[in-house]
Amino acid sequence: MRLFKRLGSLVTAGVLITPLVGYAGQTTVSEGKTAGLVSTISKLAEVEYSDRMEAMSHTSDSPTLDHYYDTKAEEVAAVIGRLQRGENVDSKDIQQATDNSEGQTID
């Protein structure tokens, strides 16, 4: 029953997952790895949302910043998509997508 509750939580979170139960009810994906993936995707979704809100706050006063944060949000969304498809994503790719330090240098 616990497995079905967790599976329902993952599906509710919008995460594409592969079946967790193999033949004879054996778990084929470690729960820790799955929980870590869900946590990473959740954190990235928060960063994407923050970038989109930041872009909207600069729409009228700084089109350059608006474009910068929209682009960063798209980078984060691409990383989320790769993770959801089960691709291996290098931590450097995640760091690059979430690094907004360049935005501070744009006037």
N, C-alpha and C positions, 0 to 999 in steps of 0.2 A: 504494500500500500504506500509506503514512503517513497518508493521509486516513482510511482504514478503521480504523487503530489509534486515531486521535484520536476518531473517531466512536464507537468502542467504549468509549473512556474516558468520553465524555460520557454515553452511555447508562448505563454502569455507575454513574456518579455520580448517576443518578436525575434528570437534567435533561431536560426535554421540549424537543426541538429540532426545527426544521424541516429538511427535506433541505438538505444543504450543497452538493450537486452539481447543477448545471443541465444543460441540453442540451450535448452534446459535452464533458462533463467539466469545464465551467467552474465555478469556485467562485462561489456567489451571495451568501455571507455572509463577511465578512472574518474570517480566523482570529483576528486580534487582538481584534476585538469579541466574538467567541464566547468566547475565553479570558478576557477581562475579565468577561463575564457569569458564567461558571462560577466564577471567583475570587470575585466579589461574592456569589453565592449560597452558596458554600462558607463564606465568612466570616460571612454572616448565619445560616447553619445552626449555626455554632459559638456565636453569640450566643444563638440560640433555645435551644440545649441548656444553656448556662450559666444562662439565666433560669429554665429549668425545674428545674435542680438547685438553684438559689438558692431557688426557691419551696418545693421539698421540704424544704429545710433549716429552713424557718420554719413548717412545717405545725403543729407542736404548740405552739411558743412564741410565735408571732406570726401569727395568721390574716390580719391586715391585710397584712403583708409577703408572705405566701404568695399572697394574692389579687393583690397588686400585680405580683409577678414572673410569675405565671401570665398576667395580662393583657398584660404586656410581651412574653412569649413568643408569645402569640397575634397581637400586632401584627407581630412579626417574621415569623411564619409567613405572615401575609397578604401582606406585602411579597414574600416568597419566591414565593408563588403567583402574584402579579402579574407578577413577572419571568419566571417559567417560562412563563406564558401569552403572553409577548412584549409586555406592556404597557409603556409608557414610565412609569418611576417617578422622580419628582422626588427629587433628593438630599435635600431637606428632609424628605420622607416617610421616607427611610431613616434620617436623623439622628434624627428624632423617635421612630421605632420602637426604635432602639438606645440611646437616652438613658435611663439608669437613675438619673440623679442625684436624682430625687424620692424614690427608695427610701431614701436616706440621711436624709431628714427624717421618716420614719415610725417611730414608736416601737413 
